[in-house]
Amino acid sequence: MASIDRLTSTGLPVAWHVSTRSGNGGGNCVEAGPVLDGSGRFAVRDSKDRSGPVLVYAATDWRTFLTGLRTDRLA
């Protein structure tokens, strides 16, 4: 389930999704989601520090990253 956070550190509205690989152990947790401004950008943050820094990627860069993950090029 996505959560929309209108008050990120960037001031951008984002539909956040918790990574399915984060687990429930309180370890390394990541949230990512599309920026809801029509730009196609994606944002990433540490779910343990939701008011902390947010990384924002251009749509093409995010697709390249996901392709690398799916094809095991980022090992």
C-alpha positions as CSV (number, residue, x, y, z in Angstrom):
1,M,0.0,0.0,0.0
2,A,1.3,3.4,-0.9
3,S,1.3,6.4,1.4
4,I,1.4,10.0,0.1
5,D,3.6,12.2,2.1
6,R,3.1,15.8,1.1
7,L,5.8,17.1,3.4
8,T,9.0,15.3,2.4
9,S,12.3,17.1,3.0
10,T,12.1,18.0,-0.7
11,G,8.6,19.5,-0.4
12,L,7.5,17.0,-3.1
13,P,4.4,14.8,-2.9
14,V,5.4,11.2,-3.3
15,A,3.4,7.9,-3.4
16,W,5.7,5.9,-1.1
17,H,6.0,2.1,-1.3
18,V,8.1,0.1,1.2
19,S,10.5,-2.3,-0.5
20,T,9.3,-5.9,-0.4
21,R,12.9,-6.9,0.4
22,S,13.1,-4.7,3.5
23,G,11.6,-7.3,5.8
24,N,10.2,-6.6,9.2
25,G,13.3,-6.9,11.3
26,G,14.0,-3.1,11.6
27,G,17.2,-3.4,9.5
28,N,17.9,-1.8,6.2
29,C,14.5,-0.4,5.0
30,V,13.9,1.6,1.8
31,E,10.9,3.3,0.4
32,A,10.5,4.5,-3.1
33,G,7.8,6.0,-5.2
34,P,6.8,8.3,-8.0
35,V,6.8,12.0,-7.4
36,L,3.2,13.1,-8.0
37,D,4.0,16.2,-10.1
38,G,3.8,14.7,-13.5
39,S,7.5,14.7,-14.1
40,G,8.0,11.0,-14.1
41,R,10.7,11.3,-11.4
42,F,11.1,8.7,-8.6
43,A,12.1,9.4,-5.0
44,V,13.9,7.1,-2.5
45,R,14.3,7.5,1.3
46,D,15.2,5.5,4.4
47,S,11.9,4.4,5.9
48,K,13.4,4.6,9.4
49,D,14.1,8.4,8.9
50,R,11.0,9.6,7.0
51,S,11.8,13.2,7.7
52,G,15.4,12.8,6.5
53,P,17.0,13.2,3.1
54,V,15.2,12.1,-0.1
55,L,17.0,11.1,-3.3
56,V,15.1,12.1,-6.5
57,Y,15.9,10.4,-9.8
58,A,14.9,11.2,-13.3
59,A,12.5,8.6,-14.8
60,T,15.2,7.3,-17.3
61,D,17.8,6.9,-14.5
62,W,15.3,5.0,-12.3
63,R,14.4,2.6,-15.2
64,T,18.1,2.0,-15.8
65,F,18.6,1.2,-12.1
66,L,15.6,-1.2,-12.1
67,T,16.8,-2.9,-15.2
68,G,20.2,-3.4,-13.7
69,L,18.6,-5.0,-10.6
70,R,16.4,-7.3,-12.7
71,T,19.3,-8.4,-14.9
72,D,21.7,-8.9,-12.0
73,R,24.2,-6.3,-13.3
74,L,24.5,-4.5,-10.0
75,A,26.0,-7.4,-7.9
